[in-house]
Amino acid sequence: MKEYKLESLIYYSKMFANKEHIIEKSTKDIQEKLNELASKGYRLVSTDATDFGIAVYFYLYFEKEV
């Protein structure tokens, strides 16, 4: 049997930040989330991202055998 987990991360655009600020911050945060859940036996099976106004939403889908 498999157990599934969804993690969502939200980043907001900052008007006066450099144009790469979302990718720089999200890369660090996503790697931390991957490391955290991998240590608990989860593996990343899918991702998705969408934007809404000034926000970018990242969705990380994980699964593990239980």
N, C-alpha and C positions, 0 to 999 in steps of 0.2 A: 504494500500500500504506500502511496506517496502523500506527502504533506506539502502544501503549497503556501507561498508567502508572497505578498505584494509589498513593495516599498516604493513610496512616492517622494520625490524631492522637488521642491519649487524654488525657482530663482527669479528675482525681479531685476529688470533692467534699470541701471542707474544712469541718469542723463549725462553726468559729467565724468563717468569712469571711462577707462580705455575700452575700445570696442571688443576686446577679448575677455572682459572680466567674468562673464558667465561661464565660458568654457574653462577658464583657469580655476574658478571656484568649484564648479561642478565636477571636474576631473578629479580633484582632490577628494571631495566628498563621496563620489561614487566609488572610488578605489577603497576608501575606508569602509564603506558599506559592504563591498564585495569581500574584503578581508574578514570583516566581522561575521558575516553569514557563512562564509566558507569554513571558518573555524567551528561553526555549529553544524556542519555537515550539509549545508545547502549548496546547490549549484545554480548558476544563472542560466535560465532557459530562454528568456526573451526580454526584449526591451521595447520601449515606445517613448515617444516624446511629442509634445504638442505645445503650441503657444496660444496664449489668450491675453490680448492687450499687451501689457508690459511684462507679463510673467511667462516663464518657460517651465513646463512640467515634464519631469522625467519619471518614467515608470519602469521598475525593475521587477521581473517575475522570476521567482526562485522555486526550486523543488528539492525534496530530499526523501530518501527511503526511510520509512519508519517501521 
